[in-house]
Amino acid sequence: MAGADEGNEILNEFLVESYEGLDQLDRDILELEQNGGSTETIGRVFRCIHTIKGTCGFLGFGTLESVTHVGENLLSRVREGTIKVTPELTSVLLRLNDAVRGMLQRIEEQGNEGNEDYSALIDTLAALSDGQSVAIAPPVAEALPTEAEIQAALEDAADLNACEDACEPPRLGEILVDQGLVYPADVAAAVHEQTQGANARVGEILVARGSTNSDAVKQALAAQQDARGGHVAEGSIRVDVALLDRLMNLVGELVLARNQIIQSSATRSDSALLGTTQRLNLITSELQEGVMKTRMQPIGNVWSKFPRVVRDLAVTCGKQVAIQMEGANTELDKTIIEAIKDPLTHIVRNSVDHGIESPRDRVLADKSPEGRLFLRAFHEGGQVNIEISDDGAGIDPARLRTKAVDKGLLTPEAAAKLSDRESLNLIFAPGFSTAAKITNVSGRGVGMDVVKTNIEKIGGTVDVASTVGAGTTLRIKIPLTLAIIPALVITSAGERFAIPQVSLLELVRMEHEEARQKIEMIYDKPVYRLRGKLLPLVHLNHTLNLEATPWPNEPGAKDEAISIVVLQTDGMPFGLVVDRIMDTEEIVVKPLGKQLKGITTFAGATIMGDGRVALILDVHGLAARADVLAVERERAASDARDEQKASGEMTQTLLVFSGGGDSRMAIPLSEVARLEEFAPDIVERTGHHEVVQYRGSIMPLLRLARVLELPEAELAPEALLQVIVIRHETQHVAVVVDRIVDVVEVAVTVHQRRRPGVVLGSTVIQGRVTDLLDVRQLVKTVNEDFLAVTELAGASHG
């Protein structure tokens, strides 16, 4: 059924466009005859027939395509100037117009072009196109018919209502008679002449006879078109996008005014004003909904061409690729649809060319020979989310780093410091490509940087995630601009903010004592146990640096209830602690200025009912800035660990880091006390040891690169030291590393064991060879007499 509806929609659109073109065509052809026509007019006539020809061929209307094809050839010669406009040519063009209009009407009524024979018209058009002289008998004056002949002609014409050519003349004649421009007998004579085989229309015959003039006929044609009804073109109208933009802006201003009136009337006890306000509210809501719908289009309009793109490209590359699409009915603003069309096409082509392997390689990798490309679109967090995923070979971050160094985009030192996530984003660098050879599809280093630029121009973001051997996913997020959305209004530190209601799960309010007991700290991150599950918390005042508000279980906390807005992003819930929850209302989303566009915690701004500006929070950006997603992922990893233990498969949680150069190392997370960043100026020396004063004790500092004789990264004098505070029994040691990579939950298999020392052996984590370190030996590398001194210092301090 969906396919049939789509087909009907395409056919209706074709009919609407064609009728509109033909209405203008009548006037343009007459102008060509009278004035020779301007280049613009000739071009307009050509484009009308050309458009109809192209579309009807796609829809399978062969007869209509044949007629318009020879008409297009003739008009092409006219446009080039090789054929002059003559009255004979004009007559043939008008016959072409009538024939096309007749077929369109039959297509609308019957679903096909009918059985009319247009071979004579096609031969005439072809002959004129070849420059041949075609005898077209001009209208000549004839003796007036008898009254019996006139009556018979009128009766014959009335019986031919199904034929456009036959039913049009009496209607045109009736209009001329009604306007007092011709006598009924003149019209009857013209009708009789046409029914006797005259190669001209009624209007032309009347002009040739001197019964009226061409201006009167043109006015009658326009009146006839106004009176014409019953076809699909009457049910639609084309509107300029600029006008819709202006209407959208005006409706936005009307919504703001509506909000102000509602807020003002709420404080007054005027029943008449209240009733009028409610009526205004209803009308404004319906108006805004109608205007917004005029600009919205389903993303399926863009996706519809992708199956063909994928099929052709797969054949070219010798691959087998199936494409699946979900959320094709997700609606976007027309301007956004146009802006993302080319970027999406490029991403799809890249996925087929770069991402999905050949059938042979896929079989060797224990995959189906047919690759899968999956497109998904949905609304979340007040944004349109588009995902393009493939199940191909994935992207190797190490290879990207190597390629970036080879191309001179990064120094080896800078590349070594990049995390895997940062390395993946190298694909968006200008001039970057990992293609082995240049083809007509890819490899020239132009593409993904342009994709990112075009997405960012409309205020969106693009991100990439990939797993080696499993595939790649690109996520595009497009924020709402100049749209009207429901939002929750909150206040924090005296400032008002709006949160898109689509991200809202629920609201929680707790008294101070309850909050003090139920808010816990895990890894120094506050969490709240909501219905048995830990919910990471973010305090808006802390995240936006508004106020140093203590948590309920911290010293200095006020004896006040707290409000938690439970939100969700990337499928993960978290709680946002705010000072006060106000109300929900519809807001007009205004884009941020270029000075604020780089701040990821805000998605836009709006004007409230009292005229003040409120910032709209970007829920995902807020969660990322507060780092709550990492806490939630750790909780998910913990759940996965419990499941694995239940199934009998033992795993370990490891902290993965870089110790120096390209090395990757790991230690059990259970041995890690804290992750810290130390300023270089707090490092002191005692004897041969570097130390820091840490939490009331003296803690030795161990530079891992020196212990393992690895190349040390060159740091700026003021650069912070990345430190892992490890503990073994009662001892703590600060281990300086290059960078922290990740926390992973894996079943460890040691592939290569070493002799006794700091490195226990090697394993493979996230597709990379990783050394496993012995924490006990690390602690032992610190001189025993120094550890004794620190123990003594700690005891005396206690």
Secondary structure, DSSP 8 states (H G I E B T S, - for coil): -HHHHHHHHHHHHHHHHHHHHHHHHHHHHHHHHHH---HHHHHHHHHHHHHHHHHHHHHT-HHHHHHHHHHHHHHHHHHHTSS---HHHHHHHHHHHHHHHHHHHHHHHHSS--S---HHHHHHHHHHHTT---------------HHHHHHHHHHHHT-TT-HHHHHHHHHHHHHHHTTSS-HHHHHHHHHHHHTT-SS-HHHHHHHHTSS-HHHHHHHHHHHHHH--SSGGGG-----HHHHHHHHHHHHHHHHHHHHHHHHHTTS--HHHHHHHHHHHHHHHHHHHHHHHHHEEETHHHHTTHHHHHHHHHHHHT--EEEEEE-TT-EEEHHHHHHHHHHHHHHHHHIIIIIS--HHHHHHTTS-SSEEEEEEEEEETTEEEEEEEE-S----HHHHHHHHHHTTSS-HHHHHT--HHHHHGGGGSTT----SS--SSS-SS-SHHHHHHHHHHTT-EEEEEEETTTEEEEEEEEE--S-EEEEEEEEETTEEEEEEGGGEEEEEEE-HHHHHHHEEEETTEEEEEETTEEEEEEEHHHHTTS-----TTSTT--S--EEEEEEEETTEEEEEEESEEEEEEEEE-B---TTTTT-TTEEEEEE-TTS-EEEEE-HHHHHHHHTHHHHHHHHHHHHHHHHHHHHT---EEEEEEE-STT--EEEEGGGEEEEEEE-GGG-EEETTEEEEEETTEEEEEEEHHHHTT-------TT--EEEEEEEETTEEEEEEESEEEEEEEE----SEE-SSSSEEEEEEETTEEEEEE-HHHHHHTS-HHHHHHHHHHHHHH-
